[in-house]
Amino acid sequence: MRIAFVSLLLAAVVSSPVYARGDVTKFEGVQERCVQVGKIKFGANAKWSDCSVTKGRWFATLDILDLYQVQYCLGKGDGVCDQRAFLVFANRAYTPNAKVILQRFDPGAAEYDDPLVVQTKYGDILTLSARFPDASASKSYYRWHAGRWIPIDARAWLRDLAKQLPKGQTIKAGAWPDADSMSAQATLQSAGGSGASDKVAEVELAIINDRFIVKKVTLAQKSE
């Protein structure tokens, strides 16, 4: 079940930094100004000279913590994003501080989707998705536990699936779990990528020891 969120969007492109020590900063302004926190480094002596916020918004409340996504554009002062950063800040209501509890970095051409949190029997699962100009995507998954996000291995299930396919069939790149339905669909191709296949693998998934595993596989004809 998806955890709904309100559509309050603060999209700002400003480069005034907020300085912080470690992983904690003042909550006021965290959705509007870049923060020197965690692995974020910018300024005269850093790889990136400047930083701007391209999106900041609340996206979920878990336990007693409000969670905010903040997206950074890191560059060299020419208005170009050379690297993207996705941060998740946690703030307890009516308190002055926020803590960064998750960071992800991608090439500057990446575009992030809004984070998706779903309630499953395995716990609350977060999906972060980055899309790239070549139409590919990269996703990362996390399980909420004791106020932090635990990474989930999202690729090992593909090795499990490969062992269950008919001889001569391989998995085409681009298959990712859908945490909401705990399923995935993998397009198949002939071994070595030498030709297209008319089949897809419809996969039922589970999470054990913080990795997606294959529960059931059904081969079906690819829809036109």
Secondary structure, 3 states (H helix, E strand, C coil): CECCCCCCCECCCCCCCEECECCEEECCCCCCCCEECCCCCECCCCCECEEEEEEEEEEEEECCEEEEEEEEEEECCCCCCCEEEEEEEEEECCCCEEEEEEEEEEECCCEECCCEEEEECCEEEEEEEEECCCCCEEEEEEEEECCEEEEEECCHHHHHHHCCCCCCEEECCCCCCECCCCEEEEEEEEHHHCCEEEEEEEEEEEEECCEEEEEEEEEEECCC
